[in-house]
Amino acid sequence: HGPNGPCKHCYKSNTPKGANMSLATFMDIFNKIPKTLTQIAFGIGDLDANKDLVEMFKYCKVNDYNPGVVPNITIHGGDLTDEWVKILATYCGGVAVSVYDNKNIAYDAVFKLTSAGIEQVNLHVLVSEQTLDRCSMVLDDILTDKRLEKVKAVLFLTVKPKGVRNTLNAIKDTKSYKQLIDKAIANNIRF
């Protein structure tokens, strides 16, 4: 879920029914992954959605199987408290913040995270026919909005046209996407 409920682009069509991964299951899977693993990317809607998330972060760092694995996470930023900022700064190598309809939620989150010393803070922006303007706006805002001064990069994520809630359309016109990329390059914005 995003900060305003179920995401209209979600290909997973998650609902409140179901269960979160337990710490025991996480540890079991972690201990089967090749020891060449150096990072894990966690994706979560609400930061408090899984009661074991922080313990999973801790286990990545300190364990007998493959210690020192760096957790990274993608968040929506709508529930980013000062306590969560401290937790993410302590355990995560990087944090990505997804930009939704209310960009200020994401921008405020970026500012909190970079102010806490997290150097690898990225913005995630979904690219679809319906969100091209938002993508362009984010590039403009990186140049002018002080909250984004320390953002590391913008990641443009293409929509996956699956799932019953997904009402967005993938870009068929590569010219539109190229204009977006050209704009990032022209303004020296990492993407």
C-alpha positions in Angstrom: 0.0 0.0 0.0 1.0 3.6 -0.6 0.3 6.4 1.8 -3.2 6.7 0.4 -4.2 3.0 0.4 -3.8 0.4 -2.3 -1.6 1.5 -5.2 -3.5 1.7 -8.5 -0.4 0.4 -10.3 0.1 -2.6 -8.1 0.6 -5.8 -10.1 0.5 -7.8 -6.9 -2.9 -6.6 -5.8 -2.0 -7.0 -2.2 -4.8 -6.9 0.3 -4.9 -6.8 4.2 -5.6 -10.6 4.0 -2.5 -12.8 4.2 0.5 -13.0 6.3 3.9 -11.3 6.6 7.1 -13.3 6.5 8.2 -14.3 10.0 11.7 -13.8 11.2 12.1 -17.5 11.4 11.2 -17.9 7.7 13.5 -15.0 6.8 16.4 -16.6 8.6 15.7 -19.9 7.0 15.7 -18.4 3.5 18.7 -16.1 4.3 20.8 -19.2 5.4 20.2 -20.8 2.0 21.2 -17.9 -0.2 24.8 -18.1 -1.6 27.3 -16.4 0.6 28.2 -14.1 -2.2 25.1 -12.1 -1.3 26.1 -8.6 -0.1 22.8 -6.7 -0.1 19.1 -7.3 0.3 16.4 -5.0 -1.0 13.3 -4.9 1.2 10.1 -3.4 -0.2 7.3 -2.6 2.2 4.2 -0.5 2.2 3.9 0.7 5.8 7.1 0.6 7.8 5.3 -1.1 10.7 3.5 -3.6 8.5 5.9 -6.4 9.5 6.7 -6.6 13.2 9.9 -8.5 12.4 11.4 -6.0 10.0 14.0 -4.5 12.3 15.0 -7.9 13.5 15.5 -8.9 9.9 17.7 -5.9 9.4 19.7 -6.9 12.4 20.0 -10.5 11.2 21.4 -9.3 7.9 24.2 -7.5 9.7 24.9 -10.0 12.5 24.6 -13.7 11.9 26.8 -16.8 11.8 26.1 -17.7 8.1 26.9 -14.5 6.1 27.5 -11.5 8.4 27.6 -8.0 7.1 24.8 -8.2 4.5 23.5 -4.7 3.9 19.7 -4.1 4.0 18.2 -1.5 1.7 14.6 -0.6 1.7 11.9 1.1 -0.5 9.3 3.1 1.4 6.5 5.5 0.6 7.6 7.9 3.4 4.1 8.6 4.7 4.8 7.0 8.1 8.4 8.0 8.5 8.8 9.0 12.2 12.0 10.2 13.8 12.3 6.7 15.4 12.1 5.1 11.9 14.7 7.5 10.5 17.1 6.4 13.3 16.4 2.7 12.6 17.0 3.2 8.8 20.1 5.2 9.4 21.5 2.5 11.7 20.8 -0.5 9.6 20.2 0.4 5.9 22.8 1.2 3.3 20.3 3.0 1.2 16.6 4.0 1.2 14.5 4.6 -1.8 11.4 6.7 -1.5 8.5 6.3 -3.9 6.8 9.4 -5.3 3.1 9.2 -5.4 0.3 11.8 -6.0 1.4 13.9 -3.0 5.0 14.6 -3.8 5.6 16.4 -0.5 5.3 13.1 1.4 8.3 11.7 -0.5 10.2 15.0 -0.5 9.8 15.4 3.3 11.0 11.8 3.8 14.0 12.4 1.6 14.9 15.5 3.6 14.6 13.6 6.9 16.7 10.7 5.7 19.5 12.8 4.1 19.5 15.1 7.2 20.1 12.0 9.3 23.2 11.3 7.3 22.0 8.6 5.0 24.0 9.2 1.8 22.2 6.7 -0.5 18.7 8.1 -0.8 16.9 7.7 -4.1 13.5 8.6 -5.5 11.5 6.0 -7.2 9.0 7.2 -9.8 6.7 5.0 -11.8 6.8 5.6 -15.5 3.6 5.1 -17.4 1.5 7.0 -19.9 -0.4 8.5 -17.0 2.7 9.5 -14.9 5.0 11.0 -17.5 4.2 14.5 -16.2 5.0 13.4 -12.6 8.4 12.0 -13.8 9.2 15.3 -15.5 8.1 17.3 -12.4 10.4 15.3 -10.2 13.3 16.2 -12.4 12.4 19.9 -12.2 12.0 19.6 -8.4 15.4 18.1 -8.0 16.8 21.3 -9.5 14.8 23.6 -7.3 13.5 22.0 -4.1 16.0 22.3 -1.2 14.6 19.0 0.4 16.1 17.1 -2.6 19.6 18.6 -2.6 21.2 15.4 -1.4 19.1 12.9 -3.3 21.4 10.4 -4.9 19.4 9.5 -8.0 16.0 9.0 -9.6 15.0 5.5 -10.5 12.3 5.4 -13.2 10.4 2.2 -12.8 8.3 0.9 -15.6 4.8 -0.2 -14.9 4.1 -3.9 -15.0 0.8 -4.2 -16.8 -0.7 -7.0 -14.6 -3.0 -7.3 -11.7 -6.6 -6.3 -11.3 -5.9 -2.9 -9.7 -3.4 -1.8 -12.3 -5.1 0.8 -14.4 -2.0 2.4 -15.8 -0.5 1.9 -19.2 3.0 1.2 -20.2 4.6 3.7 -22.5 4.5 2.6 -26.1 6.0 5.7 -27.5 9.7 5.5 -26.8 10.1 9.2 -27.9 8.3 10.3 -24.7 10.6 8.2 -22.5 13.7 9.4 -24.4 12.6 13.1 -23.7 12.6 12.2 -20.0 16.0 10.7 -20.1 17.4 13.6 -22.2 16.1 16.0 -19.6 17.9 14.1 -16.8 21.1 14.0 -18.8 20.9 17.7 -19.8 20.5 18.7 -16.1 23.2 16.3 -14.7 20.6 14.4 -12.7 21.7 10.9 -11.9 19.1 8.3 -12.9 
